[in-house]
Amino acid sequence: MSRSRPVARLVALLTAAVLTATLAAVVLAAPAPAKGKPGPGTPPTPSTAKRVGVSTEGAPGGAELQQLVSQLGRVPDEVMWFVAWGLQTGFPAEDAARVRSLGATPVITWEPWDTAQGADQTTYSMRSIAAGQHDAYVRGWARAVRGFATPVVIRFAHESNGTWYPWSPGVAGTTAADAVAAWRRVREVFRKERATNAVFRWSPNVPFPGSTPMAQVWPGSSYVDQVGLDGYNWAGHLSGTTWLRFYDVVAQGLSELGTLTSLPVHVSETATPEAAPDGTGDKAAWIRDMFTTLRADPRLAGVTWFHHRKELDWRIDSSPTALEAFRTSWAG
């Protein structure tokens, strides 16, 4: 979820939430998933400890993150933030260093667009990226990441199976083949520059009616180091949606990813509001259930919480009970 995500995504996710009520972050040393994958509604079996990340407002490593660390009493395993190509800035080494100094892994959602122009733009089209027209920019990043030396997770063109970004099939003239070719081109530039500490995490959105099948935009195992999955509990705050538990939000996505790769999945963006508009639902209980599912499901390698007040108050500390649930469940 980019901080500038267009309204189109809300419409798509509204439809997704309506029909997914019955359907139910990965690191280099993540545990191998079990061969038997439970389907929606099937109780998962126990696994090992998982990684927990956050995305906060403000600069990575800044005051907002420091406050959250203080509230939770521990440093997250990963800190994620967004960088748009339209800014034409180099790799944010200072931000990444601040995150590293805390003891967390930097995770950058690298968005190939100008957020001010909306989805119907072609400056950073998948076709032009695949053709090498932006190689100089990509190469500069690759060299800077290599100089950073320690691991940096890069979520390039996330949620490509959606309908709200210019890198999604059917938007701004993009095809599935374009999306795949662009991902591979960027990955190859990093390889040629020997940026071996760059960890590429492919992060689709949870499936919904009208989303592109993940298989059509899957870059291939040799181009992906880790896999992610983005999904939120919209909880009735959009007309027609209902309160969904964490497992219901991600289950169909986990199943679809399981047909493409055996890599465990880091839920790279997730959150819930306090309750549905009618007062049903319980954020603290949702958080506790999320950690229970995270620990139990062998397909999951971790989760990153979207600690922002945006369309809804997604923040961990939106209430004392939610904060306490997160703190104690994580510690448990």
Contacts in CASP RR format, 6 or more apart in sequence:
PFRMAT RR
TARGET T0000
AUTHOR 0000-0000-0000
METHOD contacts of the structure
MODEL  1
MSRSRPVARLVALLTAAVLTATLAAVVLAAPAPAKGKPGPGTPPTPSTAK
RVGVSTEGAPGGAELQQLVSQLGRVPDEVMWFVAWGLQTGFPAEDAARVR
SLGATPVITWEPWDTAQGADQTTYSMRSIAAGQHDAYVRGWARAVRGFAT
PVVIRFAHESNGTWYPWSPGVAGTTAADAVAAWRRVREVFRKERATNAVF
RWSPNVPFPGSTPMAQVWPGSSYVDQVGLDGYNWAGHLSGTTWLRFYDVV
AQGLSELGTLTSLPVHVSETATPEAAPDGTGDKAAWIRDMFTTLRADPRL
AGVTWFHHRKELDWRIDSSPTALEAFRTSWAG
1 9 0 8 1.000
1 230 0 8 1.000
1 232 0 8 1.000
1 269 0 8 1.000
1 306 0 8 1.000
1 308 0 8 1.000
1 310 0 8 1.000
2 82 0 8 1.000
2 84 0 8 1.000
2 109 0 8 1.000
2 111 0 8 1.000
2 115 0 8 1.000
2 165 0 8 1.000
3 82 0 8 1.000
3 115 0 8 1.000
3 308 0 8 1.000
3 310 0 8 1.000
4 84 0 8 1.000
4 115 0 8 1.000
4 116 0 8 1.000
4 118 0 8 1.000
5 164 0 8 1.000
6 118 0 8 1.000
6 119 0 8 1.000
6 164 0 8 1.000
8 119 0 8 1.000
8 163 0 8 1.000
8 164 0 8 1.000
9 159 0 8 1.000
9 162 0 8 1.000
9 163 0 8 1.000
9 164 0 8 1.000
10 238 0 8 1.000
10 311 0 8 1.000
12 162 0 8 1.000
12 163 0 8 1.000
12 164 0 8 1.000
12 208 0 8 1.000
12 210 0 8 1.000
12 211 0 8 1.000
13 208 0 8 1.000
13 232 0 8 1.000
13 234 0 8 1.000
13 238 0 8 1.000
14 234 0 8 1.000
14 238 0 8 1.000
14 239 0 8 1.000
14 240 0 8 1.000
14 241 0 8 1.000
15 208 0 8 1.000
15 209 0 8 1.000
15 210 0 8 1.000
16 206 0 8 1.000
16 207 0 8 1.000
16 208 0 8 1.000
16 209 0 8 1.000
16 211 0 8 1.000
17 208 0 8 1.000
17 233 0 8 1.000
17 234 0 8 1.000
17 236 0 8 1.000
17 238 0 8 1.000
17 240 0 8 1.000
17 241 0 8 1.000
17 242 0 8 1.000
17 244 0 8 1.000
18 240 0 8 1.000
18 241 0 8 1.000
18 242 0 8 1.000
19 208 0 8 1.000
19 209 0 8 1.000
20 206 0 8 1.000
20 207 0 8 1.000
20 208 0 8 1.000
20 244 0 8 1.000
20 248 0 8 1.000
20 249 0 8 1.000
20 252 0 8 1.000
21 242 0 8 1.000
21 244 0 8 1.000
21 248 0 8 1.000
22 40 0 8 1.000
22 248 0 8 1.000
23 40 0 8 1.000
23 248 0 8 1.000
23 251 0 8 1.000
23 252 0 8 1.000
24 39 0 8 1.000
24 40 0 8 1.000
24 41 0 8 1.000
24 247 0 8 1.000
24 248 0 8 1.000
24 249 0 8 1.000
24 250 0 8 1.000
24 251 0 8 1.000
24 252 0 8 1.000
24 254 0 8 1.000
24 255 0 8 1.000
25 51 0 8 1.000
25 53 0 8 1.000
25 77 0 8 1.000
25 78 0 8 1.000
25 107 0 8 1.000
25 153 0 8 1.000
25 201 0 8 1.000
25 226 0 8 1.000
25 228 0 8 1.000
25 266 0 8 1.000
25 267 0 8 1.000
25 268 0 8 1.000
25 301 0 8 1.000
25 302 0 8 1.000
25 303 0 8 1.000
25 304 0 8 1.000
26 51 0 8 1.000
26 201 0 8 1.000
26 226 0 8 1.000
26 227 0 8 1.000
26 228 0 8 1.000
26 263 0 8 1.000
26 264 0 8 1.000
26 265 0 8 1.000
26 266 0 8 1.000
26 301 0 8 1.000
26 302 0 8 1.000
27 51 0 8 1.000
27 77 0 8 1.000
27 105 0 8 1.000
27 226 0 8 1.000
27 266 0 8 1.000
27 301 0 8 1.000
28 151 0 8 1.000
28 199 0 8 1.000
28 225 0 8 1.000
28 226 0 8 1.000
30 51 0 8 1.000
30 226 0 8 1.000
30 263 0 8 1.000
30 264 0 8 1.000
30 266 0 8 1.000
30 301 0 8 1.000
31 47 0 8 1.000
31 48 0 8 1.000
31 264 0 8 1.000
31 298 0 8 1.000
31 301 0 8 1.000
32 262 0 8 1.000
32 264 0 8 1.000
33 262 0 8 1.000
33 263 0 8 1.000
33 264 0 8 1.000
33 298 0 8 1.000
33 299 0 8 1.000
34 45 0 8 1.000
34 47 0 8 1.000
34 298 0 8 1.000
34 299 0 8 1.000
35 262 0 8 1.000
37 254 0 8 1.000
37 255 0 8 1.000
37 258 0 8 1.000
37 299 0 8 1.000
38 44 0 8 1.000
38 45 0 8 1.000
38 297 0 8 1.000
38 299 0 8 1.000
39 251 0 8 1.000
39 254 0 8 1.000
39 255 0 8 1.000
40 247 0 8 1.000
40 248 0 8 1.000
40 251 0 8 1.000
40 252 0 8 1.000
40 255 0 8 1.000
41 247 0 8 1.000
41 251 0 8 1.000
43 296 0 8 1.000
44 293 0 8 1.000
44 296 0 8 1.000
44 297 0 8 1.000
44 298 0 8 1.000
44 299 0 8 1.000
45 296 0 8 1.000
45 298 0 8 1.000
46 295 0 8 1.000
46 296 0 8 1.000
47 295 0 8 1.000
47 296 0 8 1.000
47 297 0 8 1.000
47 298 0 8 1.000
47 300 0 8 1.000
49 295 0 8 1.000
50 294 0 8 1.000
50 295 0 8 1.000
50 300 0 8 1.000
50 301 0 8 1.000
50 302 0 8 1.000
50 303 0 8 1.000
51 77 0 8 1.000
51 78 0 8 1.000
51 266 0 8 1.000
51 301 0 8 1.000
51 302 0 8 1.000
51 303 0 8 1.000
52 76 0 8 1.000
52 77 0 8 1.000
52 78 0 8 1.000
52 294 0 8 1.000
52 302 0 8 1.000
52 303 0 8 1.000
52 304 0 8 1.000
52 305 0 8 1.000
52 330 0 8 1.000
53 76 0 8 1.000
53 77 0 8 1.000
53 78 0 8 1.000
53 79 0 8 1.000
53 80 0 8 1.000
53 104 0 8 1.000
53 107 0 8 1.000
53 302 0 8 1.000
53 303 0 8 1.000
53 304 0 8 1.000
53 305 0 8 1.000
54 65 0 8 1.000
54 68 0 8 1.000
54 76 0 8 1.000
54 78 0 8 1.000
54 79 0 8 1.000
54 80 0 8 1.000
54 304 0 8 1.000
54 305 0 8 1.000
54 307 0 8 1.000
54 316 0 8 1.000
55 79 0 8 1.000
55 80 0 8 1.000
55 81 0 8 1.000
55 82 0 8 1.000
55 269 0 8 1.000
55 304 0 8 1.000
55 305 0 8 1.000
55 306 0 8 1.000
55 307 0 8 1.000
55 308 0 8 1.000
56 62 0 8 1.000
56 64 0 8 1.000
56 65 0 8 1.000
56 68 0 8 1.000
56 79 0 8 1.000
56 81 0 8 1.000
56 307 0 8 1.000
56 308 0 8 1.000
57 64 0 8 1.000
57 307 0 8 1.000
57 308 0 8 1.000
57 309 0 8 1.000
58 64 0 8 1.000
58 65 0 8 1.000
59 95 0 8 1.000
59 98 0 8 1.000
60 79 0 8 1.000
60 81 0 8 1.000
60 92 0 8 1.000
60 95 0 8 1.000
60 96 0 8 1.000
60 98 0 8 1.000
60 99 0 8 1.000
60 106 0 8 1.000
61 79 0 8 1.000
61 95 0 8 1.000
61 98 0 8 1.000
61 99 0 8 1.000
61 102 0 8 1.000
62 98 0 8 1.000
64 307 0 8 1.000
65 79 0 8 1.000
65 102 0 8 1.000
68 307 0 8 1.000
68 316 0 8 1.000
68 317 0 8 1.000
69 75 0 8 1.000
69 76 0 8 1.000
69 102 0 8 1.000
71 316 0 8 1.000
71 317 0 8 1.000
71 323 0 8 1.000
71 327 0 8 1.000
72 316 0 8 1.000
72 323 0 8 1.000
72 326 0 8 1.000
72 327 0 8 1.000
72 330 0 8 1.000
73 327 0 8 1.000
74 330 0 8 1.000
74 331 0 8 1.000
75 102 0 8 1.000
75 103 0 8 1.000
75 104 0 8 1.000
76 104 0 8 1.000
77 104 0 8 1.000
77 105 0 8 1.000
78 104 0 8 1.000
78 105 0 8 1.000
78 106 0 8 1.000
78 107 0 8 1.000
78 153 0 8 1.000
78 304 0 8 1.000
79 99 0 8 1.000
79 102 0 8 1.000
79 104 0 8 1.000
79 105 0 8 1.000
79 106 0 8 1.000
79 107 0 8 1.000
80 107 0 8 1.000
80 108 0 8 1.000
80 109 0 8 1.000
80 153 0 8 1.000
80 155 0 8 1.000
80 268 0 8 1.000
80 269 0 8 1.000
80 304 0 8 1.000
81 95 0 8 1.000
81 107 0 8 1.000
81 108 0 8 1.000
81 109 0 8 1.000
82 108 0 8 1.000
82 109 0 8 1.000
82 111 0 8 1.000
83 89 0 8 1.000
83 92 0 8 1.000
83 108 0 8 1.000
83 109 0 8 1.000
83 110 0 8 1.000
83 111 0 8 1.000
84 111 0 8 1.000
84 113 0 8 1.000
84 114 0 8 1.000
84 115 0 8 1.000
85 110 0 8 1.000
85 111 0 8 1.000
85 112 0 8 1.000
85 113 0 8 1.000
85 114 0 8 1.000
85 124 0 8 1.000
85 134 0 8 1.000
85 137 0 8 1.000
86 113 0 8 1.000
86 114 0 8 1.000
86 115 0 8 1.000
86 123 0 8 1.000
86 124 0 8 1.000
88 137 0 8 1.000
90 140 0 8 1.000
90 141 0 8 1.000
90 144 0 8 1.000
91 140 0 8 1.000
91 141 0 8 1.000
91 144 0 8 1.000
91 145 0 8 1.000
91 148 0 8 1.000
92 108 0 8 1.000
93 144 0 8 1.000
93 148 0 8 1.000
95 106 0 8 1.000
96 106 0 8 1.000
96 108 0 8 1.000
96 148 0 8 1.000
96 152 0 8 1.000
97 148 0 8 1.000
99 105 0 8 1.000
99 106 0 8 1.000
100 106 0 8 1.000
100 150 0 8 1.000
105 151 0 8 1.000
105 152 0 8 1.000
105 153 0 8 1.000
106 152 0 8 1.000
106 153 0 8 1.000
107 152 0 8 1.000
107 153 0 8 1.000
107 154 0 8 1.000
107 155 0 8 1.000
107 201 0 8 1.000
107 268 0 8 1.000
107 304 0 8 1.000
108 152 0 8 1.000
108 153 0 8 1.000
108 154 0 8 1.000
108 155 0 8 1.000
109 155 0 8 1.000
109 158 0 8 1.000
109 203 0 8 1.000
110 141 0 8 1.000
110 154 0 8 1.000
110 155 0 8 1.000
110 156 0 8 1.000
110 157 0 8 1.000
111 157 0 8 1.000
111 158 0 8 1.000
111 165 0 8 1.000
112 124 0 8 1.000
112 126 0 8 1.000
112 129 0 8 1.000
112 134 0 8 1.000
112 156 0 8 1.000
112 157 0 8 1.000
112 166 0 8 1.000
112 167 0 8 1.000
112 182 0 8 1.000
113 119 0 8 1.000
113 121 0 8 1.000
113 123 0 8 1.000
113 124 0 8 1.000
113 165 0 8 1.000
113 166 0 8 1.000
113 167 0 8 1.000
114 121 0 8 1.000
114 123 0 8 1.000
114 124 0 8 1.000
117 123 0 8 1.000
118 166 0 8 1.000
119 164 0 8 1.000
119 165 0 8 1.000
119 166 0 8 1.000
119 168 0 8 1.000
119 171 0 8 1.000
119 172 0 8 1.000
120 166 0 8 1.000
120 171 0 8 1.000
120 172 0 8 1.000
121 166 0 8 1.000
121 172 0 8 1.000
122 128 0 8 1.000
122 166 0 8 1.000
122 172 0 8 1.000
122 173 0 8 1.000
124 134 0 8 1.000
124 166 0 8 1.000
125 166 0 8 1.000
125 172 0 8 1.000
125 173 0 8 1.000
125 174 0 8 1.000
125 178 0 8 1.000
126 157 0 8 1.000
126 166 0 8 1.000
126 167 0 8 1.000
126 174 0 8 1.000
126 175 0 8 1.000
126 178 0 8 1.000
126 179 0 8 1.000
126 181 0 8 1.000
126 182 0 8 1.000
127 174 0 8 1.000
127 178 0 8 1.000
127 181 0 8 1.000
127 182 0 8 1.000
128 134 0 8 1.000
129 138 0 8 1.000
129 182 0 8 1.000
129 185 0 8 1.000
129 186 0 8 1.000
130 178 0 8 1.000
130 181 0 8 1.000
130 182 0 8 1.000
130 184 0 8 1.000
130 185 0 8 1.000
131 185 0 8 1.000
132 185 0 8 1.000
135 185 0 8 1.000
135 189 0 8 1.000
138 185 0 8 1.000
138 186 0 8 1.000
138 189 0 8 1.000
138 190 0 8 1.000
139 189 0 8 1.000
139 193 0 8 1.000
140 193 0 8 1.000
142 189 0 8 1.000
142 190 0 8 1.000
142 192 0 8 1.000
142 193 0 8 1.000
142 195 0 8 1.000
142 198 0 8 1.000
143 193 0 8 1.000
143 195 0 8 1.000
145 152 0 8 1.000
145 154 0 8 1.000
145 190 0 8 1.000
145 195 0 8 1.000
145 197 0 8 1.000
145 198 0 8 1.000
146 193 0 8 1.000
146 194 0 8 1.000
146 195 0 8 1.000
146 196 0 8 1.000
146 197 0 8 1.000
146 198 0 8 1.000
148 197 0 8 1.000
149 197 0 8 1.000
150 197 0 8 1.000
151 197 0 8 1.000
151 198 0 8 1.000
151 199 0 8 1.000
152 197 0 8 1.000
152 198 0 8 1.000
152 199 0 8 1.000
153 199 0 8 1.000
153 200 0 8 1.000
153 201 0 8 1.000
153 226 0 8 1.000
154 198 0 8 1.000
154 199 0 8 1.000
154 200 0 8 1.000
154 201 0 8 1.000
155 201 0 8 1.000
155 202 0 8 1.000
155 203 0 8 1.000
155 228 0 8 1.000
155 268 0 8 1.000
156 183 0 8 1.000
156 186 0 8 1.000
156 200 0 8 1.000
157 165 0 8 1.000
157 167 0 8 1.000
157 179 0 8 1.000
157 182 0 8 1.000
157 183 0 8 1.000
158 203 0 8 1.000
158 204 0 8 1.000
158 230 0 8 1.000
158 268 0 8 1.000
159 165 0 8 1.000
159 168 0 8 1.000
159 203 0 8 1.000
159 204 0 8 1.000
159 205 0 8 1.000
159 230 0 8 1.000
160 167 0 8 1.000
160 168 0 8 1.000
160 169 0 8 1.000
160 179 0 8 1.000
160 204 0 8 1.000
160 212 0 8 1.000
160 217 0 8 1.000
161 168 0 8 1.000
161 169 0 8 1.000
161 204 0 8 1.000
161 205 0 8 1.000
161 207 0 8 1.000
161 211 0 8 1.000
161 212 0 8 1.000
161 213 0 8 1.000
161 214 0 8 1.000
161 216 0 8 1.000
161 217 0 8 1.000
162 168 0 8 1.000
162 204 0 8 1.000
162 205 0 8 1.000
162 208 0 8 1.000
162 211 0 8 1.000
162 212 0 8 1.000
163 170 0 8 1.000
163 171 0 8 1.000
163 210 0 8 1.000
163 211 0 8 1.000
164 171 0 8 1.000
165 171 0 8 1.000
166 172 0 8 1.000
166 174 0 8 1.000
167 174 0 8 1.000
167 179 0 8 1.000
167 182 0 8 1.000
168 174 0 8 1.000
168 179 0 8 1.000
168 212 0 8 1.000
169 175 0 8 1.000
169 176 0 8 1.000
169 178 0 8 1.000
169 179 0 8 1.000
169 212 0 8 1.000
169 216 0 8 1.000
169 217 0 8 1.000
176 212 0 8 1.000
176 216 0 8 1.000
176 217 0 8 1.000
179 217 0 8 1.000
180 217 0 8 1.000
180 218 0 8 1.000
180 219 0 8 1.000
180 220 0 8 1.000
183 202 0 8 1.000
183 219 0 8 1.000
183 223 0 8 1.000
184 219 0 8 1.000
184 223 0 8 1.000
187 200 0 8 1.000
187 219 0 8 1.000
187 223 0 8 1.000
190 198 0 8 1.000
190 200 0 8 1.000
199 225 0 8 1.000
199 226 0 8 1.000
200 223 0 8 1.000
200 224 0 8 1.000
200 225 0 8 1.000
200 226 0 8 1.000
201 224 0 8 1.000
201 225 0 8 1.000
201 226 0 8 1.000
201 227 0 8 1.000
201 228 0 8 1.000
201 266 0 8 1.000
201 268 0 8 1.000
202 218 0 8 1.000
202 219 0 8 1.000
202 224 0 8 1.000
202 226 0 8 1.000
202 227 0 8 1.000
202 228 0 8 1.000
203 227 0 8 1.000
203 228 0 8 1.000
203 229 0 8 1.000
203 230 0 8 1.000
203 268 0 8 1.000
203 269 0 8 1.000
204 214 0 8 1.000
204 217 0 8 1.000
204 228 0 8 1.000
204 229 0 8 1.000
204 230 0 8 1.000
204 253 0 8 1.000
204 257 0 8 1.000
205 211 0 8 1.000
205 229 0 8 1.000
205 230 0 8 1.000
205 231 0 8 1.000
206 229 0 8 1.000
206 230 0 8 1.000
206 231 0 8 1.000
206 249 0 8 1.000
206 250 0 8 1.000
206 252 0 8 1.000
206 253 0 8 1.000
207 213 0 8 1.000
207 214 0 8 1.000
207 252 0 8 1.000
207 253 0 8 1.000
207 256 0 8 1.000
213 256 0 8 1.000
214 253 0 8 1.000
214 256 0 8 1.000
214 257 0 8 1.000
214 260 0 8 1.000
215 259 0 8 1.000
215 260 0 8 1.000
218 224 0 8 1.000
218 260 0 8 1.000
218 261 0 8 1.000
220 260 0 8 1.000
221 261 0 8 1.000
224 261 0 8 1.000
224 263 0 8 1.000
226 263 0 8 1.000
226 266 0 8 1.000
226 301 0 8 1.000
227 257 0 8 1.000
227 260 0 8 1.000
227 261 0 8 1.000
227 263 0 8 1.000
227 264 0 8 1.000
227 265 0 8 1.000
227 266 0 8 1.000
228 257 0 8 1.000
228 265 0 8 1.000
228 266 0 8 1.000
228 267 0 8 1.000
228 268 0 8 1.000
229 250 0 8 1.000
229 253 0 8 1.000
229 254 0 8 1.000
229 257 0 8 1.000
229 265 0 8 1.000
229 266 0 8 1.000
229 267 0 8 1.000
229 268 0 8 1.000
230 267 0 8 1.000
230 268 0 8 1.000
230 269 0 8 1.000
230 270 0 8 1.000
231 249 0 8 1.000
231 250 0 8 1.000
231 267 0 8 1.000
231 269 0 8 1.000
231 270 0 8 1.000
232 249 0 8 1.000
232 269 0 8 1.000
232 270 0 8 1.000
232 271 0 8 1.000
232 272 0 8 1.000
232 306 0 8 1.000
232 314 0 8 1.000
233 243 0 8 1.000
233 244 0 8 1.000
233 245 0 8 1.000
233 246 0 8 1.000
233 249 0 8 1.000
233 270 0 8 1.000
233 271 0 8 1.000
233 272 0 8 1.000
233 273 0 8 1.000
233 286 0 8 1.000
234 241 0 8 1.000
234 244 0 8 1.000
234 312 0 8 1.000
235 241 0 8 1.000
235 242 0 8 1.000
235 243 0 8 1.000
235 244 0 8 1.000
235 272 0 8 1.000
235 273 0 8 1.000
235 275 0 8 1.000
235 276 0 8 1.000
235 281 0 8 1.000
235 312 0 8 1.000
236 242 0 8 1.000
236 243 0 8 1.000
236 276 0 8 1.000
236 277 0 8 1.000
237 273 0 8 1.000
237 276 0 8 1.000
237 277 0 8 1.000
237 311 0 8 1.000
237 312 0 8 1.000
242 276 0 8 1.000
243 275 0 8 1.000
243 276 0 8 1.000
243 280 0 8 1.000
243 281 0 8 1.000
245 286 0 8 1.000
245 289 0 8 1.000
246 270 0 8 1.000
246 272 0 8 1.000
246 286 0 8 1.000
246 289 0 8 1.000
246 290 0 8 1.000
246 293 0 8 1.000
247 289 0 8 1.000
247 293 0 8 1.000
247 297 0 8 1.000
249 270 0 8 1.000
250 267 0 8 1.000
250 270 0 8 1.000
254 265 0 8 1.000
254 297 0 8 1.000
254 299 0 8 1.000
254 300 0 8 1.000
257 265 0 8 1.000
258 299 0 8 1.000
264 298 0 8 1.000
264 299 0 8 1.000
264 300 0 8 1.000
264 301 0 8 1.000
264 302 0 8 1.000
265 299 0 8 1.000
265 300 0 8 1.000
265 301 0 8 1.000
265 302 0 8 1.000
266 300 0 8 1.000
266 301 0 8 1.000
266 302 0 8 1.000
266 303 0 8 1.000
266 304 0 8 1.000
267 300 0 8 1.000
267 302 0 8 1.000
267 303 0 8 1.000
267 304 0 8 1.000
268 304 0 8 1.000
269 304 0 8 1.000
269 306 0 8 1.000
270 290 0 8 1.000
270 303 0 8 1.000
270 304 0 8 1.000
270 305 0 8 1.000
270 306 0 8 1.000
271 305 0 8 1.000
271 306 0 8 1.000
271 307 0 8 1.000
271 308 0 8 1.000
271 314 0 8 1.000
272 283 0 8 1.000
272 286 0 8 1.000
272 287 0 8 1.000
272 314 0 8 1.000
273 283 0 8 1.000
273 312 0 8 1.000
273 313 0 8 1.000
273 314 0 8 1.000
273 318 0 8 1.000
274 283 0 8 1.000
274 313 0 8 1.000
274 318 0 8 1.000
274 319 0 8 1.000
274 322 0 8 1.000
275 281 0 8 1.000
275 282 0 8 1.000
275 283 0 8 1.000
283 318 0 8 1.000
283 319 0 8 1.000
283 321 0 8 1.000
283 322 0 8 1.000
283 325 0 8 1.000
284 319 0 8 1.000
284 321 0 8 1.000
284 322 0 8 1.000
284 324 0 8 1.000
284 325 0 8 1.000
285 325 0 8 1.000
287 316 0 8 1.000
287 322 0 8 1.000
287 325 0 8 1.000
287 326 0 8 1.000
287 329 0 8 1.000
288 325 0 8 1.000
288 329 0 8 1.000
290 303 0 8 1.000
290 329 0 8 1.000
291 329 0 8 1.000
291 330 0 8 1.000
291 332 0 8 1.000
292 329 0 8 1.000
293 300 0 8 1.000
294 300 0 8 1.000
294 302 0 8 1.000
294 303 0 8 1.000
305 314 0 8 1.000
305 316 0 8 1.000
305 326 0 8 1.000
306 314 0 8 1.000
307 314 0 8 1.000
307 315 0 8 1.000
307 316 0 8 1.000
308 314 0 8 1.000
308 315 0 8 1.000
309 315 0 8 1.000
309 318 0 8 1.000
316 322 0 8 1.000
316 323 0 8 1.000
316 326 0 8 1.000
317 323 0 8 1.000
END
